[in-house]
């Protein structure tokens, strides 16, 4: 149930990104200069604001050019100076042609003072030239509403991770675990590789042994764990 709820939320983000890229194709996207002219305009800012309203769990919708510079943002117009060329999602899309959703590692934002995870798509011209990246940022804690049933079960916890073991959220937890990784020796990695299942964990985060169910989120590289203490 929890995996389904989170997957539905991510599918809506993916759909908004895909539809937004389709909208960009209505404009002159013949080169970098034309791209920046379109994306940095006030009408595009208003378009991003409107699309973000359809995603109550999302925090921001940004577009970056091929050099990693912010060109458009839902937060403010004109967009502030920011460069993301050193981020994992930018390097991923710059190196790979074609469109598919990529989910970044957690990033701590100095602007908001919170951790964010970014759902991203590559933007390219009709000829395949790399023009930039479309990014929707979500605060991992926004997924907490999906985990609310867990709170009433004694000894239960939930974990949202990327399939390579990067942690986005553990609930409930007195300590923020964002950005930590599942140790490489854990059976969890083998369970994920075979498509999900269950195993007994020695207690990675608090030394409390647990029975853990592992569920992958369909086509997305994310995993939901639900655990009960022994």
Secondary structure, 3 states (H helix, E strand, C coil): CHHHHHHHHHHHHHHHHHHHHHHHCCCCCCCHHHHHHHHCCHHHHHHHHHHHCCCCCCCEEEEEECCCEEEEECCCCCCCCCECCCCHHHHHHHHCCCCCCEECCCEEECCCCEEEEEEEEEEECCCCCEEEEEEEEECHHHHHHHHHHHHHCCCEEEEEEECCCEEEEEECCCCCCCCCECCCCCCHHHHHHCCCEEEEECCCCCCCCEEEEEEECCCCCEEEEEEEEC
